[in-house]
Amino acid sequence: MAQRPNIIFIVADDLGFADLGCYGGRDAQFGKVSPVIDGLAANGLKFSDGYSNSPVCSPTRFGLMTARYQYRLRGAAEEPINSKAKTSTTLGLPPSHPTLPSLLKEQGYRTALIGKWHLGYPPAFGPLRSGYDEFFGPMAGGVDYFTHCASTGDHDLWVGEETQPHEGYLTDLISRKSVDFIERMSASPDQPFFLSMHYTAPHWPWETREDHALAQDIKDNIFHLQGGNIHTYHRMIHHMDEGIGWVVDALKKSGQLDNTLIVFTSDNGGERFSDNWPLVGGKMDLTEGGIRVPWIAHWPQGIAQPGRTTAQHCMTMDWSATLVELGGGQAHADYPFDGVSLLPVLTSSDACFERPMYWRMNHRSQRALRAGDWKYLRVDGNDYLFNIAQDARERANLAKQEPTRLANMKAQWETWQASMPPIPEDATISLGFSVKDMPQR
């Protein structure tokens, strides 16, 4: 490879598996919901069986940053990190731990995170302490799109390690700041860049670009349990899609598009208004709807046979390992990757390999293993076995028909579990709503 590519890693927040047109999503009242992202998929590589490291936000982000199972770090046991962690010196990503941006930075990449962090607060933690040269965005798990205040009421829009007020709709601010970064980097074409674009869209509160007045109404509870609908939700995705279009245009204008790898995904499955069809469940669930997410890669100079769909199994940390390899780096000897590089799948049209993937959740004592076509799942003490290739909706439980397979997969999960630290007794589960607020999905 003559020149290492620039890398843009775009992470949506709580986006459902079928919210995008290219994953079968329905059109909105105004038309196509995600034409730009759909175009990246049509001219790139789409994964049909890609997963997140967790069905909830901050644990997935630990996996993304470290290319390792998040269960190895104490902060990731929180489901998710909440506002009570603001003064904690343990609930965050340790600055001593090698990360995707720090390993790329060692290889000469200029690094920036524009968007959501959700991995602990300064002074103990923060993006600038974990490999990023620049940071603009919220530290908390959720903020209002206009006031940029977290659920505590605290202002939570940061530049570096200081909060700074900015006017504007947060999705657009993330997009515009990303365009600015790309334009600045074009002045140094010999230095590759790594840009993390971590949108808060389409996470609650349910605010479109035109809903500024809502911010005052919901300031005391930005979970926004009384608001939202699918039409607002579609608009929120569309605003993000437009911003990604601005980024693509900036890459084209500066002549950087062909040698920039753009990766798009979500941190977990969808929430209240998302479309996860044909999957069951959503955020906080280890059923497919909570962990199977869109994965799209666009890289004109690097992807073999663009426009194809691959059934290669993967999860968030695999992409982190891929990007480190692509940038010329490797895992630190003391922190070997659990993630497996997908570079062969990108650069060869027929590459495919076995990839067992494991999960666990403190919430509802969930566990899961996907191995080949099969999935072992436990929820609330009940064991299930599904042939996911035939039954992605997880309705036909084959545990009684395949007792040997179930026992083998259960033993395989138990062996993996023994290699991980146990869930700490003081780990917390934070649910934004319950069946008292709305019927169970």
C-alpha positions as CSV (number, residue, x, y, z in Angstrom):
1,M,0.0,0.0,0.0
2,A,1.7,3.2,-1.2
3,Q,0.0,5.5,1.4
4,R,-1.7,4.6,4.6
5,P,-5.4,5.6,4.4
6,N,-7.1,8.2,6.5
7,I,-9.7,6.6,8.8
8,I,-13.1,8.0,9.8
9,F,-15.0,5.8,12.3
10,I,-18.6,6.9,12.6
11,V,-20.7,5.6,15.5
12,A,-24.4,6.3,15.7
13,D,-26.1,6.0,19.1
14,D,-28.9,3.5,19.7
15,L,-29.6,3.0,15.9
16,G,-31.7,0.0,15.1
17,F,-30.6,-2.8,12.7
18,A,-33.3,-1.8,10.1
19,D,-33.4,1.9,10.6
20,L,-31.3,2.5,7.4
21,G,-32.6,2.1,3.9
22,C,-29.7,-0.2,3.0
23,Y,-30.7,-2.5,5.8
24,G,-34.4,-2.7,4.7
25,G,-35.6,0.4,6.5
26,R,-38.9,2.0,5.4
27,D,-39.0,5.4,3.8
28,A,-40.1,8.3,6.1
29,Q,-42.9,10.7,5.3
30,F,-40.4,13.0,3.7
31,G,-38.7,10.3,1.7
32,K,-35.4,8.4,2.1
33,V,-34.1,8.4,5.7
34,S,-30.4,7.7,5.0
35,P,-29.5,8.3,1.3
36,V,-25.9,9.2,2.0
37,I,-25.2,6.2,4.2
38,D,-27.0,4.0,1.7
39,G,-24.7,5.3,-1.0
40,L,-21.6,4.4,1.1
41,A,-23.0,0.9,1.4
42,A,-23.8,0.6,-2.3
43,N,-20.3,1.6,-3.2
44,G,-18.5,-0.1,-0.4
45,L,-19.0,-3.2,1.8
46,K,-22.0,-4.1,4.0
47,F,-22.0,-6.7,6.7
48,S,-25.2,-8.7,7.3
49,D,-24.0,-10.3,10.5
50,G,-22.1,-7.6,12.3
51,Y,-22.5,-7.1,16.1
52,S,-21.7,-4.6,18.8
53,N,-19.6,-5.6,21.8
54,S,-22.5,-4.9,24.1
55,P,-26.2,-4.0,23.9
56,V,-25.6,-0.8,25.8
57,C,-23.5,2.2,25.3
58,S,-20.4,2.7,27.4
59,P,-19.4,-1.0,27.5
60,T,-19.3,-1.1,23.7
61,R,-17.2,2.0,23.7
62,F,-14.7,0.3,26.0
63,G,-14.4,-2.5,23.5
64,L,-14.1,-0.1,20.7
65,M,-11.3,1.9,22.3
66,T,-9.2,-1.1,23.5
67,A,-9.9,-3.8,20.8
68,R,-10.5,-6.1,23.8
69,Y,-13.5,-7.6,25.6
70,Q,-14.8,-4.8,27.8
71,Y,-15.3,-7.1,30.7
72,R,-11.5,-6.8,31.4
73,L,-12.0,-3.2,32.7
74,R,-14.0,-2.2,35.8
75,G,-15.7,0.8,34.3
76,A,-17.3,-1.4,31.6
77,A,-19.2,-3.4,34.3
78,E,-21.5,-0.4,34.6
79,E,-24.5,-0.9,32.4
80,P,-24.0,1.9,31.4
81,I,-21.7,4.5,33.2
82,N,-24.1,7.1,34.7
83,S,-23.8,10.6,36.1
84,K,-22.7,9.3,39.5
85,A,-19.4,8.4,37.9
86,K,-18.5,12.1,37.4
87,T,-16.1,12.2,40.4
88,S,-15.0,8.5,40.2
89,T,-11.4,7.6,39.7
90,T,-12.3,4.0,38.8
91,L,-15.3,4.2,36.4
92,G,-13.6,5.1,33.2
93,L,-11.0,4.2,30.6
94,P,-7.6,4.1,32.3
95,P,-5.2,6.5,30.6
96,S,-2.5,3.8,31.0
97,H,-4.4,1.4,28.7
98,P,-3.4,1.4,25.0
99,T,-6.2,2.5,22.8
100,L,-7.2,2.5,19.1
101,P,-6.3,6.3,18.9
102,S,-3.1,6.0,20.9
103,L,-1.8,3.1,18.8
104,L,-2.5,5.0,15.6
105,K,-1.0,8.1,17.0
106,E,2.2,6.1,17.6
107,Q,2.2,5.4,13.9
108,G,2.0,9.1,13.0
109,Y,-1.7,9.6,12.7
110,R,-3.3,12.9,13.8
111,T,-6.3,11.8,16.0
112,A,-9.5,13.5,16.9
113,L,-12.8,12.5,18.7
114,I,-15.7,14.7,17.7
115,G,-18.8,13.5,19.5
116,K,-19.7,11.4,22.5
117,W,-17.0,10.0,24.9
118,H,-19.0,8.3,27.8
119,L,-15.8,6.7,29.3
120,G,-15.3,8.6,32.4
121,Y,-14.6,12.2,33.4
122,P,-11.6,14.4,33.9
123,P,-9.3,14.7,35.7
124,A,-9.1,10.9,36.0
125,F,-10.2,10.1,32.5
126,G,-10.8,11.7,29.1
127,P,-10.2,11.5,25.4
128,L,-7.0,13.6,25.5
129,R,-5.6,11.2,28.1
130,S,-6.4,8.1,25.9
131,G,-4.7,9.0,22.6
132,Y,-6.7,11.8,21.0
133,D,-5.0,15.0,20.0
134,E,-8.4,16.9,19.9
135,F,-11.8,16.5,21.5
136,F,-15.1,18.2,20.9
137,G,-18.3,16.7,22.3
138,P,-20.1,15.5,25.4
139,M,-18.6,13.3,28.1
140,A,-21.9,12.0,29.4
141,G,-24.2,9.3,28.1
142,G,-26.9,11.6,26.9
143,V,-27.4,15.4,26.5
144,D,-30.0,17.8,25.1
145,Y,-29.4,18.6,21.5
146,F,-29.7,22.4,22.1
147,T,-28.7,23.2,25.7
148,H,-26.0,20.4,25.6
149,C,-26.9,19.7,29.2
150,A,-26.7,16.1,30.7
151,S,-29.5,14.5,32.7
152,T,-28.0,16.1,35.8
153,G,-28.6,19.6,34.3
154,D,-24.9,20.2,34.0
155,H,-23.5,21.7,30.8
156,D,-21.7,18.9,29.1
157,L,-20.2,20.1,25.8
158,W,-16.4,20.0,26.0
159,V,-13.4,21.3,24.0
160,G,-10.4,19.4,25.3
161,E,-10.9,19.2,29.0
162,E,-13.0,22.4,29.5
163,T,-16.7,22.9,29.0
164,Q,-17.5,25.5,26.4
165,P,-20.9,26.9,25.4
166,H,-21.7,26.6,21.7
167,E,-24.9,27.5,19.9
168,G,-26.5,24.9,17.7
169,Y,-28.1,21.5,17.2
170,L,-25.6,19.0,18.4
171,T,-25.8,16.6,15.4
172,D,-24.9,19.6,13.1
173,L,-22.1,20.8,15.5
174,I,-20.5,17.3,15.3
175,S,-20.8,17.3,11.5
176,R,-19.5,20.8,11.1
177,K,-16.6,20.3,13.5
178,S,-15.7,17.1,11.6
179,V,-15.7,18.9,8.3
180,D,-13.4,21.6,9.8
181,F,-11.0,18.9,11.0
182,I,-10.9,17.3,7.5
183,E,-10.2,20.6,5.9
184,R,-7.4,21.4,8.3
185,M,-5.9,18.0,7.8
186,S,-5.9,18.5,4.0
187,A,-3.1,21.1,4.5
188,S,-0.8,18.2,5.6
189,P,-1.6,15.5,3.1
190,D,1.5,13.4,4.1
191,Q,0.2,12.9,7.6
192,P,-2.8,10.5,7.8
193,F,-5.6,11.2,10.2
194,F,-7.9,9.2,12.4
195,L,-11.3,10.8,13.1
196,S,-13.8,9.3,15.5
197,M,-17.3,10.8,14.7
198,H,-19.4,9.7,17.6
199,Y,-22.9,11.1,17.1
200,T,-25.5,11.2,19.9
201,A,-28.2,10.7,17.2
202,P,-30.7,9.1,17.3
203,H,-30.5,8.8,21.1
204,W,-33.1,10.6,23.2
205,P,-34.2,13.3,23.8
206,W,-36.4,13.3,20.7
207,E,-35.5,16.6,19.1
208,T,-35.1,17.5,15.5
209,R,-33.3,20.6,14.1
210,E,-36.6,22.5,14.5
211,D,-37.4,21.5,18.1
212,H,-35.4,24.1,20.0
213,A,-38.5,25.0,22.1
214,L,-38.6,21.4,23.5
215,A,-35.4,21.8,25.4
216,Q,-37.0,24.0,28.1
217,D,-39.9,21.6,28.4
218,I,-37.8,18.5,29.0
219,K,-34.9,20.0,31.0
220,D,-35.9,18.1,34.1
221,N,-36.0,14.7,32.4
222,I,-34.2,14.4,29.1
223,F,-35.2,10.7,28.9
224,H,-38.2,12.4,27.3
225,L,-40.6,9.6,28.2
226,Q,-43.7,11.6,27.2
227,G,-42.4,12.5,23.8
228,G,-41.1,11.4,20.4
229,N,-42.5,9.4,17.5
230,I,-41.2,7.6,14.5
231,H,-41.4,10.7,12.4
232,T,-39.2,12.7,14.7
233,Y,-36.9,9.7,15.0
234,H,-36.5,9.5,11.2
235,R,-35.7,13.2,11.0
236,M,-33.0,12.7,13.6
237,I,-31.4,10.0,11.6
238,H,-31.7,12.1,8.4
239,H,-29.9,15.0,10.1
240,M,-27.0,12.7,10.9
241,D,-27.1,11.4,7.3
242,E,-26.9,14.9,6.0
243,G,-23.9,15.6,8.1
244,I,-22.1,12.5,6.9
245,G,-22.8,13.9,3.4
246,W,-21.0,17.1,4.4
247,V,-18.0,15.0,5.5
248,V,-18.0,13.0,2.2
249,D,-18.2,16.3,0.2
250,A,-15.2,17.7,2.2
251,L,-13.2,14.6,1.4
252,K,-14.1,14.9,-2.3
253,K,-13.2,18.6,-2.4
254,S,-9.8,18.0,-0.8
255,G,-9.1,14.9,-2.9
256,Q,-9.0,12.6,0.1
257,L,-12.1,10.4,-0.5
258,D,-10.4,7.6,-2.4
259,N,-7.9,6.8,0.2
260,T,-10.1,7.3,3.3
261,L,-11.7,4.3,5.0
262,I,-15.1,5.3,6.3
263,V,-16.6,2.8,8.8
264,F,-20.2,3.3,10.0
265,T,-21.9,1.4,12.8
266,S,-24.1,1.8,16.0
267,D,-23.0,1.3,19.6
268,N,-25.9,-1.1,20.2
269,G,-29.3,-2.0,19.0
270,G,-32.2,0.4,18.8
271,E,-34.4,1.9,21.5
272,R,-38.0,3.1,21.7
273,F,-38.7,4.2,18.1
274,S,-36.2,2.1,16.2
275,D,-36.8,-0.6,13.6
276,N,-34.9,-3.8,14.3
277,W,-36.8,-6.0,11.9
278,P,-36.6,-9.0,11.6
279,L,-34.8,-9.1,15.0
280,V,-36.4,-9.3,18.5
281,G,-35.3,-7.1,21.4
282,G,-33.3,-3.9,21.5
283,K,-31.0,-1.9,23.7
284,M,-30.0,-3.9,26.9
285,D,-30.9,-7.2,25.4
286,L,-28.6,-10.0,24.1
287,T,-31.3,-11.1,21.7
288,E,-30.3,-10.1,18.2
289,G,-32.1,-6.8,18.2
290,G,-29.8,-5.6,21.0
291,I,-26.5,-6.5,19.5
292,R,-26.8,-7.0,15.7
293,V,-26.1,-3.6,14.2
294,P,-25.2,-2.1,10.8
295,W,-21.6,-2.3,9.7
296,I,-20.6,-0.4,6.5
297,A,-17.1,0.2,5.1
298,H,-16.3,2.6,2.2
299,W,-12.8,2.8,0.8
300,P,-12.5,3.2,-2.9
301,Q,-8.8,2.4,-3.1
302,G,-9.0,-0.6,-0.7
303,I,-12.2,-2.5,-0.8
304,A,-12.3,-5.4,-3.2
305,Q,-15.5,-5.7,-5.4
306,P,-17.3,-2.7,-3.9
307,G,-21.1,-3.0,-3.6
308,R,-21.1,-6.5,-2.1
309,T,-22.5,-7.8,1.1
310,T,-20.6,-10.2,3.4
311,A,-21.9,-12.6,5.9
312,Q,-18.6,-12.5,7.9
313,H,-19.3,-12.4,11.6
314,C,-17.7,-9.5,13.5
315,M,-18.1,-7.3,16.5
316,T,-16.9,-3.8,17.5
317,M,-13.5,-4.7,18.8
318,D,-12.7,-6.5,15.5
319,W,-12.9,-3.2,13.7
320,S,-10.6,-1.6,16.2
321,A,-8.0,-4.4,15.6
322,T,-8.5,-3.9,11.8
323,L,-7.9,-0.1,11.9
324,V,-4.7,-0.6,14.0
325,E,-3.3,-3.1,11.5
326,L,-4.3,-0.8,8.6
327,G,-2.4,2.1,10.2
328,G,0.7,0.0,10.6
329,G,0.4,-0.6,14.3
330,Q,0.0,-3.6,16.5
331,A,-1.3,-4.5,20.0
332,H,0.8,-3.7,23.0
333,A,2.5,-6.9,24.4
334,D,0.8,-6.4,27.8
335,Y,-2.6,-5.8,26.3
336,P,-3.2,-8.4,23.4
337,F,-6.2,-7.8,21.3
338,D,-9.4,-10.0,21.6
339,G,-10.5,-8.3,18.4
340,V,-9.6,-10.0,15.1
341,S,-8.6,-8.0,12.1
342,L,-11.1,-8.0,9.2
343,L,-8.6,-6.6,6.7
344,P,-8.7,-9.8,4.6
345,V,-12.5,-9.4,4.3
346,L,-12.1,-5.8,3.0
347,T,-9.3,-6.5,0.5
348,S,-10.5,-9.9,-0.8
349,S,-14.0,-10.6,-2.2
350,D,-14.1,-14.2,-1.0
351,A,-12.4,-14.1,2.4
352,C,-14.5,-15.4,5.3
353,F,-13.5,-17.1,8.6
354,E,-15.0,-18.5,11.7
355,R,-15.5,-16.0,14.5
356,P,-17.0,-17.1,17.8
357,M,-18.3,-14.1,19.7
358,Y,-19.2,-14.0,23.4
359,W,-21.3,-11.6,25.5
360,R,-22.6,-11.3,29.1
361,M,-24.8,-8.8,30.9
362,N,-25.5,-8.2,34.5
363,H,-29.0,-7.1,33.5
364,R,-31.3,-10.1,33.6
365,S,-28.2,-12.4,34.0
366,Q,-27.9,-12.6,30.3
367,R,-25.2,-14.5,28.3
368,A,-24.8,-15.3,24.7
369,L,-22.4,-17.1,22.3
370,R,-22.7,-16.9,18.5
371,A,-20.7,-19.6,16.7
372,G,-21.3,-20.3,13.1
373,D,-25.0,-20.5,12.4
374,W,-25.9,-21.2,16.0
375,K,-26.5,-19.1,19.1
376,Y,-26.6,-20.0,22.7
377,L,-28.6,-17.5,24.8
378,R,-29.6,-17.3,28.5
379,V,-32.1,-14.7,29.8
380,D,-33.5,-14.7,33.4
381,G,-32.1,-18.2,34.0
382,N,-33.7,-19.7,30.8
383,D,-31.4,-21.3,28.2
384,Y,-32.2,-21.1,24.5
385,L,-30.6,-22.5,21.3
386,F,-31.3,-20.9,18.0
387,N,-30.2,-21.5,14.4
388,I,-29.7,-17.8,13.6
389,A,-29.0,-18.4,9.9
390,Q,-32.6,-19.9,9.6
391,D,-34.3,-18.0,12.5
392,A,-32.8,-14.5,13.1
393,R,-35.9,-13.6,15.0
394,E,-35.1,-16.2,17.7
395,R,-38.5,-17.7,17.9
396,A,-37.8,-21.4,17.3
397,N,-36.0,-22.6,20.4
398,L,-34.1,-25.8,19.5
399,A,-32.7,-26.5,23.0
400,K,-34.8,-29.7,23.4
401,Q,-34.1,-30.9,19.8
402,E,-30.3,-30.3,20.1
403,P,-29.4,-31.1,23.7
404,T,-25.8,-32.0,22.8
405,R,-25.2,-28.9,20.8
406,L,-26.7,-26.8,23.7
407,A,-24.5,-28.5,26.2
408,N,-21.3,-28.0,24.1
409,M,-22.1,-24.3,23.5
410,K,-22.9,-23.8,27.1
411,A,-19.6,-25.4,28.1
412,Q,-17.8,-23.2,25.5
413,W,-19.3,-20.1,27.0
414,E,-18.4,-21.2,30.5
415,T,-14.8,-21.7,29.5
416,W,-14.6,-18.2,28.0
417,Q,-16.3,-16.8,31.1
418,A,-13.6,-18.3,33.3
419,S,-11.1,-16.3,31.4
420,M,-12.8,-13.0,32.2
421,P,-12.9,-11.1,35.5
422,P,-16.2,-11.7,37.4
423,I,-18.9,-9.0,37.5
424,P,-18.2,-6.8,40.5
425,E,-20.8,-7.0,43.2
426,D,-21.1,-3.2,43.2
427,A,-21.6,-2.9,39.4
428,T,-24.8,-0.9,38.6
429,I,-27.6,-1.3,36.1
430,S,-29.2,2.0,35.0
431,L,-32.6,1.7,33.2
432,G,-34.1,4.9,31.8
433,F,-37.6,3.5,31.8
434,S,-39.6,0.4,32.7
435,V,-43.0,-1.3,32.0
436,K,-44.5,1.4,34.3
437,D,-43.7,3.9,31.5
438,M,-44.5,1.8,28.5
439,P,-45.4,-1.8,27.6
440,Q,-42.6,-4.3,27.1
441,R,-41.6,-4.7,23.5
